[in-house]
Amino acid sequence: MNWTSEQLALKKKYSTLEDIPVEERRYKCHTCHHVVDETPCPCCGETQLEIMCPLDHCHCTHNITETIEYCPLCGQAVCPECGSHDVSQVSRVTGYLADVAGWNQGKQQELKDRARYNVA
């Protein structure tokens, strides 16, 4: 994915999601699945909300893509076609499909660092 100048400017402005000022934050509630602008969640009262990456537009319309990209700001997996963070990354390990979200941080980083080659 070719990152826009706006996306790269956000990366320079904020080094982590915690650097985003409270008044500019959006949150994902994993209890009621709403995107909200305040904590606690006004819909269900949940207090453990995830700070959303400002580059996340929430909804990916693609079913399956062959590749995955990583957000330049938060490092999470994103759709290479639309940039949405609303993706599930699946990998085949010894013949079985596994959701990468269940892997430990070291194994997830190893997957990000893998070099990919096209053989013609």
Z-matrix of the N, CA and C atoms (Angstrom, degrees):
N
C 1 1.448
C 2 1.524 1 108.17
N 3 1.318 2 116.50 1 138.76
C 4 1.454 3 121.07 2 176.47
C 5 1.519 4 108.05 3 -92.93
N 6 1.329 5 116.45 4 114.13
C 7 1.449 6 121.10 5 -177.75
C 8 1.520 7 109.57 6 -74.70
N 9 1.325 8 115.97 7 138.69
C 10 1.459 9 121.20 8 -179.98
C 11 1.522 10 109.74 9 -76.63
N 12 1.314 11 115.18 10 165.50
C 13 1.462 12 119.51 11 178.13
C 14 1.531 13 110.61 12 -63.80
N 15 1.340 14 117.19 13 -32.69
C 16 1.467 15 120.69 14 177.31
C 17 1.533 16 110.92 15 -63.78
N 18 1.322 17 116.29 16 -42.75
C 19 1.459 18 120.57 17 179.98
C 20 1.524 19 110.67 18 -65.98
N 21 1.305 20 117.03 19 -42.51
C 22 1.460 21 119.98 20 179.85
C 23 1.524 22 111.28 21 -69.10
N 24 1.342 23 117.68 22 -32.50
C 25 1.465 24 121.06 23 176.96
C 26 1.526 25 110.54 24 -65.54
N 27 1.353 26 117.25 25 -38.35
C 28 1.464 27 120.52 26 176.39
C 29 1.521 28 111.09 27 -63.66
N 30 1.324 29 116.58 28 -36.78
C 31 1.463 30 120.86 29 178.69
C 32 1.526 31 109.90 30 -63.59
N 33 1.319 32 116.69 31 -39.54
C 34 1.467 33 120.22 32 179.16
C 35 1.531 34 110.95 33 -71.48
N 36 1.329 35 116.66 34 -34.10
C 37 1.462 36 121.71 35 -177.12
C 38 1.523 37 112.24 36 -72.90
N 39 1.335 38 116.60 37 -41.15
C 40 1.467 39 121.61 38 -177.71
C 41 1.520 40 108.99 39 -124.15
N 42 1.325 41 117.36 40 125.32
C 43 1.458 42 118.95 41 178.80
C 44 1.533 43 111.36 42 -86.21
N 45 1.349 44 117.39 43 -25.95
C 46 1.465 45 121.41 44 175.92
C 47 1.531 46 108.45 45 -139.74
N 48 1.321 47 116.70 46 166.30
C 49 1.463 48 120.69 47 178.78
C 50 1.530 49 111.48 48 -64.83
N 51 1.332 50 117.20 49 -29.81
C 52 1.463 51 120.63 50 179.23
C 53 1.529 52 112.07 51 -68.29
N 54 1.340 53 117.40 52 -18.11
C 55 1.470 54 121.55 53 178.25
C 56 1.530 55 112.58 54 -76.48
N 57 1.326 56 117.41 55 -13.42
C 58 1.462 57 121.08 56 -179.96
C 59 1.527 58 108.40 57 -71.02
N 60 1.334 59 118.19 58 126.03
C 61 1.471 60 119.77 59 179.62
C 62 1.527 61 111.19 60 -57.75
N 63 1.320 62 116.34 61 145.21
C 64 1.467 63 122.59 62 -176.42
C 65 1.525 64 111.22 63 -54.25
N 66 1.326 65 117.84 64 -39.96
C 67 1.472 66 120.25 65 -177.58
C 68 1.537 67 113.00 66 -70.27
N 69 1.341 68 118.37 67 -13.91
C 70 1.471 69 121.32 68 179.14
C 71 1.534 70 112.24 69 -103.47
N 72 1.321 71 118.19 70 -2.44
C 73 1.464 72 121.50 71 -175.44
C 74 1.519 73 113.20 72 -79.92
N 75 1.342 74 113.99 73 149.25
C 76 1.455 75 122.61 74 166.22
C 77 1.526 76 105.66 75 -121.94
N 78 1.326 77 116.25 76 152.77
C 79 1.462 78 120.80 77 -175.89
C 80 1.517 79 110.33 78 -127.79
N 81 1.349 80 116.10 79 149.38
C 82 1.461 81 122.65 80 171.54
C 83 1.516 82 107.28 81 -104.16
N 84 1.332 83 115.44 82 130.17
C 85 1.464 84 120.80 83 176.11
C 86 1.524 85 107.22 84 -99.19
N 87 1.317 86 116.72 85 121.82
C 88 1.462 87 120.53 86 -179.37
C 89 1.523 88 112.53 87 -87.74
N 90 1.331 89 116.77 88 -1.01
C 91 1.463 90 120.40 89 175.80
C 92 1.526 91 110.14 90 -88.59
N 93 1.341 92 116.78 91 -53.88
C 94 1.470 93 119.84 92 -178.30
C 95 1.533 94 112.62 93 -106.50
N 96 1.334 95 117.86 94 -1.78
C 97 1.465 96 124.38 95 174.88
C 98 1.529 97 114.17 96 66.18
N 99 1.319 98 117.58 97 25.41
C 100 1.459 99 120.84 98 176.01
C 101 1.521 100 110.22 99 -93.74
N 102 1.326 101 115.28 100 155.82
C 103 1.454 102 122.07 101 170.46
C 104 1.518 103 105.44 102 -101.45
N 105 1.338 104 116.78 103 123.00
C 106 1.460 105 121.26 104 -174.14
C 107 1.527 106 110.29 105 -129.18
N 108 1.327 107 115.60 106 161.97
C 109 1.458 108 121.78 107 -178.44
C 110 1.521 109 113.57 108 -101.47
N 111 1.323 110 116.88 109 1.59
C 112 1.462 111 119.65 110 -177.56
C 113 1.520 112 110.67 111 -144.01
N 114 1.317 113 114.87 112 161.77
C 115 1.450 114 121.50 113 175.93
C 116 1.521 115 108.48 114 -125.52
N 117 1.306 116 121.02 115 137.97
C 118 1.464 117 128.06 116 -0.23
C 119 1.532 118 111.73 117 -69.81
N 120 1.328 119 114.71 118 168.52
C 121 1.462 120 120.50 119 -179.15
C 122 1.533 121 109.92 120 -60.98
N 123 1.339 122 117.50 121 124.08
C 124 1.468 123 119.38 122 179.64
C 125 1.531 124 113.52 123 -70.09
N 126 1.330 125 117.36 124 -15.55
C 127 1.467 126 120.54 125 -178.90
C 128 1.531 127 112.54 126 -84.07
N 129 1.349 128 116.20 127 -43.47
C 130 1.465 129 118.47 128 -174.72
C 131 1.526 130 113.90 129 -126.67
N 132 1.331 131 117.67 130 -8.18
C 133 1.454 132 120.66 131 178.51
C 134 1.519 133 115.17 132 87.04
N 135 1.327 134 117.97 133 0.93
C 136 1.466 135 122.10 134 179.48
C 137 1.533 136 110.34 135 -57.71
N 138 1.330 137 116.47 136 134.65
C 139 1.468 138 120.28 137 -178.90
C 140 1.524 139 113.14 138 -101.90
N 141 1.326 140 118.07 139 -19.08
C 142 1.466 141 122.02 140 -179.76
C 143 1.521 142 109.55 141 -93.37
N 144 1.328 143 116.66 142 81.60
C 145 1.459 144 121.69 143 -178.40
C 146 1.520 145 110.56 144 -102.01
N 147 1.319 146 115.79 145 147.38
C 148 1.457 147 121.53 146 178.60
C 149 1.524 148 109.26 147 -90.21
N 150 1.330 149 116.56 148 129.08
C 151 1.464 150 120.10 149 175.65
C 152 1.519 151 107.58 150 -68.65
N 153 1.323 152 116.69 151 127.91
C 154 1.455 153 121.01 152 -179.93
C 155 1.516 154 110.92 153 -84.47
N 156 1.300 155 115.40 154 145.04
C 157 1.450 156 121.13 155 172.76
C 158 1.527 157 107.27 156 -68.58
N 159 1.340 158 119.56 157 134.22
C 160 1.466 159 120.36 158 -179.90
C 161 1.526 160 113.39 159 -65.21
N 162 1.320 161 118.22 160 -13.17
C 163 1.454 162 121.33 161 177.54
C 164 1.529 163 112.50 162 -86.32
N 165 1.330 164 116.92 163 -7.70
C 166 1.461 165 121.71 164 -177.14
C 167 1.526 166 110.48 165 -84.14
N 168 1.338 167 115.88 166 122.29
C 169 1.458 168 119.42 167 176.37
C 170 1.516 169 111.83 168 -100.01
N 171 1.317 170 117.52 169 5.06
C 172 1.465 171 126.02 170 167.09
C 173 1.513 172 117.81 171 86.33
N 174 1.295 173 120.97 172 -34.65
C 175 1.460 174 119.06 173 -171.62
C 176 1.522 175 111.99 174 -127.75
N 177 1.325 176 115.78 175 121.95
C 178 1.460 177 122.11 176 176.74
C 179 1.522 178 108.10 177 -101.70
N 180 1.315 179 116.62 178 131.66
C 181 1.465 180 120.58 179 -179.00
C 182 1.526 181 112.03 180 -95.65
N 183 1.322 182 118.76 181 1.17
C 184 1.457 183 121.98 182 -177.56
C 185 1.521 184 110.36 183 -90.89
N 186 1.326 185 116.73 184 144.60
C 187 1.454 186 120.84 185 179.84
C 188 1.519 187 111.82 186 -84.30
N 189 1.311 188 117.28 187 -62.52
C 190 1.459 189 121.97 188 -177.51
C 191 1.519 190 108.65 189 -137.06
N 192 1.321 191 116.01 190 134.29
C 193 1.463 192 121.04 191 173.19
C 194 1.522 193 107.44 192 -124.13
N 195 1.322 194 116.32 193 153.84
C 196 1.459 195 120.22 194 -177.43
C 197 1.522 196 112.40 195 -78.60
N 198 1.316 197 117.51 196 -26.36
C 199 1.459 198 120.35 197 -176.48
C 200 1.523 199 110.14 198 -121.29
N 201 1.297 200 115.43 199 169.73
C 202 1.456 201 121.35 200 177.37
C 203 1.521 202 107.07 201 -136.90
N 204 1.299 203 116.49 202 147.84
C 205 1.460 204 121.91 203 176.18
C 206 1.514 205 107.30 204 -117.10
N 207 1.316 206 116.52 205 169.20
C 208 1.459 207 121.42 206 179.19
C 209 1.522 208 109.10 207 -124.19
N 210 1.318 209 116.28 208 136.02
C 211 1.461 210 123.45 209 -177.57
C 212 1.536 211 110.06 210 -61.08
N 213 1.345 212 117.96 211 132.87
C 214 1.462 213 119.57 212 179.61
C 215 1.535 214 112.76 213 -70.61
N 216 1.332 215 117.81 214 -17.19
C 217 1.467 216 120.40 215 -179.08
C 218 1.523 217 112.19 216 -92.86
N 219 1.336 218 117.11 217 -53.37
C 220 1.469 219 119.01 218 -174.04
C 221 1.523 220 113.67 219 -104.58
N 222 1.339 221 118.18 220 -11.77
C 223 1.454 222 121.16 221 177.88
C 224 1.512 223 115.33 222 79.76
N 225 1.339 224 118.13 223 1.47
C 226 1.461 225 121.26 224 179.99
C 227 1.530 226 110.40 225 -79.67
N 228 1.318 227 115.84 226 159.06
C 229 1.459 228 121.12 227 178.38
C 230 1.523 229 110.28 228 -65.60
N 231 1.341 230 116.31 229 140.35
C 232 1.459 231 122.23 230 177.70
C 233 1.524 232 109.28 231 -135.19
N 234 1.312 233 116.13 232 157.12
C 235 1.454 234 121.58 233 175.50
C 236 1.529 235 108.21 234 -67.07
N 237 1.340 236 118.89 235 128.45
C 238 1.460 237 120.49 236 -179.13
C 239 1.531 238 113.12 237 -70.72
N 240 1.333 239 117.23 238 -14.97
C 241 1.455 240 120.36 239 -178.30
C 242 1.521 241 113.23 240 -91.86
N 243 1.350 242 117.34 241 -38.10
C 244 1.467 243 118.77 242 -175.78
C 245 1.529 244 113.79 243 -122.89
N 246 1.332 245 118.26 244 -10.90
C 247 1.464 246 121.23 245 178.68
C 248 1.514 247 115.49 246 82.95
N 249 1.323 248 118.16 247 4.07
C 250 1.461 249 120.82 248 179.62
C 251 1.523 250 110.85 249 -68.27
N 252 1.336 251 115.72 250 143.61
C 253 1.459 252 121.75 251 176.19
C 254 1.535 253 110.79 252 -86.18
N 255 1.327 254 117.50 253 -4.10
C 256 1.460 255 122.93 254 -176.93
C 257 1.533 256 109.69 255 -82.46
N 258 1.326 257 116.19 256 67.15
C 259 1.454 258 121.48 257 -177.75
C 260 1.523 259 110.00 258 -131.71
N 261 1.313 260 115.56 259 155.60
C 262 1.462 261 122.12 260 170.66
C 263 1.515 262 106.13 261 -116.93
N 264 1.311 263 116.18 262 127.61
C 265 1.450 264 120.97 263 -179.23
C 266 1.514 265 108.52 264 -99.88
N 267 1.339 266 116.40 265 125.29
C 268 1.453 267 122.30 266 -177.63
C 269 1.525 268 108.10 267 -121.72
N 270 1.322 269 116.63 268 139.54
C 271 1.458 270 121.49 269 179.15
C 272 1.521 271 108.93 270 -131.18
N 273 1.325 272 115.68 271 150.81
C 274 1.456 273 120.33 272 177.68
C 275 1.525 274 108.42 273 -94.95
N 276 1.302 275 115.83 274 121.37
C 277 1.461 276 121.78 275 179.69
C 278 1.523 277 107.64 276 -122.67
N 279 1.310 278 116.52 277 118.98
C 280 1.469 279 123.89 278 -179.02
C 281 1.530 280 112.44 279 42.96
N 282 1.323 281 115.07 280 46.41
C 283 1.456 282 120.16 281 174.85
C 284 1.509 283 115.83 282 88.85
N 285 1.327 284 118.99 283 -6.38
C 286 1.453 285 122.14 284 -178.82
C 287 1.524 286 110.27 285 -114.01
N 288 1.326 287 116.10 286 144.01
C 289 1.459 288 120.11 287 175.21
C 290 1.522 289 109.02 288 -85.65
N 291 1.334 290 115.89 289 134.54
C 292 1.461 291 120.41 290 -178.66
C 293 1.527 292 109.46 291 -135.06
N 294 1.325 293 115.75 292 139.46
C 295 1.467 294 121.26 293 175.52
C 296 1.520 295 107.75 294 -74.77
N 297 1.319 296 116.56 295 122.49
C 298 1.454 297 122.36 296 -177.11
C 299 1.530 298 111.62 297 -62.71
N 300 1.330 299 118.34 298 -24.87
C 301 1.465 300 121.40 299 179.81
C 302 1.535 301 111.38 300 -60.65
N 303 1.324 302 118.69 301 -23.65
C 304 1.448 303 122.10 302 179.89
C 305 1.521 304 113.78 303 -85.36
N 306 1.323 305 116.94 304 -4.22
C 307 1.463 306 120.90 305 -179.92
C 308 1.519 307 110.62 306 -80.65
N 309 1.335 308 117.03 307 157.63
C 310 1.460 309 120.16 308 175.38
C 311 1.534 310 109.36 309 -73.99
N 312 1.332 311 117.03 310 165.99
C 313 1.468 312 121.59 311 -174.37
C 314 1.524 313 112.59 312 -61.12
N 315 1.326 314 117.64 313 -36.82
C 316 1.458 315 121.06 314 -179.93
C 317 1.518 316 111.78 315 -63.94
N 318 1.314 317 116.40 316 -44.72
C 319 1.466 318 121.08 317 179.88
C 320 1.530 319 110.53 318 -67.49
N 321 1.346 320 117.77 319 -37.93
C 322 1.463 321 120.83 320 177.09
C 323 1.526 322 110.31 321 -64.08
N 324 1.346 323 117.66 322 -40.65
C 325 1.464 324 120.68 323 178.81
C 326 1.522 325 110.74 324 -66.46
N 327 1.326 326 116.71 325 -37.92
C 328 1.458 327 120.44 326 176.95
C 329 1.524 328 110.54 327 -59.90
N 330 1.321 329 117.55 328 -41.11
C 331 1.461 330 121.58 329 178.07
C 332 1.529 331 110.42 330 -63.36
N 333 1.340 332 117.71 331 -42.14
C 334 1.472 333 121.06 332 178.91
C 335 1.520 334 111.45 333 -63.24
N 336 1.335 335 116.97 334 -34.75
C 337 1.461 336 121.75 335 -175.27
C 338 1.524 337 114.03 336 -82.78
N 339 1.316 338 118.13 337 -9.34
C 340 1.467 339 120.73 338 -177.47
C 341 1.523 340 110.77 339 -62.61
N 342 1.329 341 114.78 340 138.04
C 343 1.467 342 121.13 341 174.99
C 344 1.515 343 107.61 342 -87.24
N 345 1.316 344 116.32 343 138.97
C 346 1.462 345 121.02 344 179.66
C 347 1.522 346 108.98 345 -116.04
N 348 1.313 347 115.40 346 137.27
C 349 1.460 348 121.40 347 -177.74
C 350 1.516 349 109.76 348 -126.99
N 351 1.318 350 116.46 349 144.87
C 352 1.459 351 122.17 350 172.55
C 353 1.517 352 108.22 351 -105.00
N 354 1.319 353 117.02 352 126.43
C 355 1.446 354 121.69 353 178.76
C 356 1.520 355 106.72 354 -107.17
N 357 1.315 356 114.99 355 120.78
C 358 1.475 357 119.62 356 -177.65
C 359 1.498 358 111.65 357 -88.43
